[in-house]
Amino acid sequence: MDNAATTQVDQEVVKAMEQYFIKDYGNASSVHMMGREAKLAVEKARDVIAGSIGAKSDEIVFTSGGTESNNFALKGLFFANKANGKTHIITTKIEHDCILNSCKWLESQGAKVTYLNIDKEGFVNLEELKKSITPETLVVSIIQGNNEIGTLQDLEAIGKICREKGVYFHIDACQSYTKSYINVKRQNLDLVTMNSHKIHGPKGVGALYIRDGVKIEPFMHGGGHERGRRSGTENVPGIVGFAKAVKIASERDLKRITKMRDKIIEGILKIPNTRLNGSWQKRLANNINVSFNNIEGESIGGYLESYGILTSTGSACASHSLKRSHVLKALGLNDLEINSSIRITISKYTTEEEADLLLSVLPKIAEKLRRMSPFAN
């Protein structure tokens, strides 16, 4: 139950990838027969990714994953537009670390960054966004579905503001891709970050949608792969697997996951002194983030693991550090509430029996830890 960290690769994905490890293992840049076969596979995958968000195939650039795509988007835009005085970036206080750390680094290179506040459910204030845009603003970069609390932003409203103000709009869709609606034209999206391993595809592959006409500097330099936008030999098996994962993502699975999510939330909130973090109605289908208010989330996770139930206390990327969640802090939670939070993220492979086991043991764990806690009422 830590599928926001990564997901089990679908067997259909594994099968689709196999031949590109063993039989059609050519370099997609080679001009001979094996190279052409690899190139064809990459271009077919590109068509799939593009079609899934209403883009054109040549607007998709394959990368090593979400972190690279996010770095490429912000740094590539900044260095391509710096000379024109477009040095202002707008983002939020609840972005993934790869966005926040990219922004911090860009500040050292002369960028000015505005970090928008969010409300108690995790939503951007549209009026604050409008007021933050200046003639120097280059891009608004916002995570569509938050990796910790699952809140889904209103892309249509944000995209409309960005287009009216003449600034680029980038979204980090690593958690939301194939789980939430994305259409680059209807939502006025200029750049979209996507990755594979959150949707039952392989690790180490992702993509960045770059709308035609966007002025961006290549992030990786070398042999000019990906039409000169991202050098480096294409990960052909990974790209094929990524596209297969997109093709088999289904609305039926999504509805089942959403129903299970709601069942788990309802069950957990029956435990005294608990609260759901983020919005319930506008939330990623697989995300549950709950605070227990006076017991440590790490302890809850440890007891759950003894039952074979694996969860997280926040973003998996930061779980080895003692740093408190910047997302929960931005929501307005105090230190005790932040430290008492756990994140549960399910997938199409999560069973009803597993959900029932969680809901049967979690109340007992909470009761036991509250009896032990010096902070319990």
PADREN-722719 format. One record per residue (C-alpha): x, y, z. Coordinates in steps of 0.5 Angstrom, whole numbers, plus 2048, in hexadecimal, padded with zeros to 3 digits. Layout:
REM residues N
XYZ...
REM end
This chain:
REM residues 377
8008008008068057FE8048057F780580D7F680D80B7F780C8067F28088007EF8087F97ED80A7F87E58047F57E28067EE7DE8037F17D88087F77D880E7F27DA80C7ED7D480C7F37CF8137F57D18167EF7D18187EE7C981B7F57CA8207F27CF8227EC7CB81F7EC7C481E7F37C18247F67C68267FB7C18288027C28228077BF82880B7BC82B8067B88298067B18297FE7B08237FA7B08247F97B88248007B981E8017B581A7FC7B881C8007BF81A8077BC8148047BA8128027C18148087C481080C7BF80A8087C080A8097C780B8107C68048107C380180D7C98048127CE8028187C97FB8157C87F98147CF7FA81B7D17F781E7CA7FE8207C880281F7C180881A7C180D81E7C080C8227C680E81C7CA81581C7CD8178157D181B8167D781D8127DD8178147E18138197E581981C7E881D81D7E18178207DE8158257E381D8277E381D8287DC81682C7DC8188317E18208327DF81F8317D881A8377D881E83B7DC82483B7D882083B7D281D8427D48218457D982484A7D481D84C7D281C84E7DA8178497DB81A8467E28148467E681283F7E880B83D7EC80A8377F08078357F68098337FD80782B7FC80B8297F680F8237F58178247F88198247F181582A7EF81782E7F581E82C7F581F82E7EE81B8357F08208367F58268347F08238397EB82383F7F082A83E7F182B83F7E98278457EA81F8437EA81A8467EE8158417F180E8427F480C83C7F880483C7F980183B7FF7FB8357FF7F58358037F38308087F182A8037F782C7FF7F58307F97F88367F67F483D7F77F383F7F07F38467F27FA8467F57FC8437EF7F98487EA7FD84E7EF80384A7EF80484A7E78088507E580B8527DE81284E7E080E8487E18108427DD80C83C7DF8078397E58098327E780482E7EB8038277ED7FD8247EA7FC81F7F08008207F680481A7F780381A7FF7FC81D8007F981B7F97F58227F87F48237F17F582A7EE7F082E7E97F482E7E37EF8317DF7EE8377E37F68387E47F78367DD7F283C7DB7F68417DF7FC83F7DC7FA83F7D57F78467D67FD8497DA8028467D48068427D980883A7D88048357DC80882F7DE8058297E28088237E680381E7E58078187E78028167EC7FC8187E87FE8157E17F98107DF7F58117E57F28187E47F081C7DE7F581F7DA7F48237D37FA8287D17F582C7CD7EF82C7D17F382E7D77F88327D47FE82E7D68058307D380982B7D78078247DA80C8207DE80A8187DE80D8127E080C80A7E080D8077E680780A7EA8038077E58057FF7E580B8017E08128007E18178057E581C8097E181780C7DC8138127DB8118187D681081F7D680B8227D180D8297CE80882D7CA80A82F7C380D8367C48108357CB8168387CB81B8337CF8228327D082482A7CF8268287D682A8227D482F8237CE83381E7CA83181A7C482A81E7C38258197C481E81A7C581E81F7BF8248237C38208247C982381E7CD82981B7CC82B8147CE82980D7CB82280C7CC81F8077D181C8037CC8197FD7D08178027D68148077D18108017CE80E7FE7D580C8067D78078067D18047FF7D28028017D97FF8077D67FB8037D17F87FE7D77F68037DC7EF8037DD7E98077DF7E68007E27ED8007E77EC8077E87E58067EB7E78007EF7ED8047F27E980A7F47E38067F77E98027FB7EC8097FD7E580B8007E48058047EB8068077EA80D8087E380C80C7E68068107EC80A8127E88108147E480C8197EA80C81D7EA8118227EE8178217F081681A7EF81B8147F081A80D7F581F80A7F48228037ED8227FF7E881C7FF7E481E7F97EA8217F57EF81B7F67F48167F37F08107F27F580C7F67F78117FB7F68118037F98158087F781580F7FA8188157F981581C7FA81B8207FE81882680281282480881281F80781081880D80C81880B80881D80480681A80880481480C8008188077FC81B8037FC8148097F98118097F38168037F18138067F180C8027F880A8077FD80780680580880980B80880A81180C80A81680780E8168008128107FF8188157FC81981880381781280881E81180A81F81880C81C81B81381982180F81282281180D82280B80D82980780782780480382680B80682C80E8048308087FD82E80A7FD8318117FF82A81580382B81B80982781C80582282080082181B80582081680981B81980381781A80181681380181080E8008108077FD80A8047FD8097FD7F98037F97F98007F27F57FC7ED7F97F67F17F67F87F87F17F37FA7EB7F37FE7EE7EF8037F47F38047F07F98057EC7F580A7F27F380E7F47FA80E7EE7FD8117EE7F78167F57F88197F58008187F080181E7F47FC8237FB7FF8217F88068227F58058297FB80182B8008078297FB80C82C7FC80883380380983280481083080681683480281A8307FB8168307F581A834
REM end
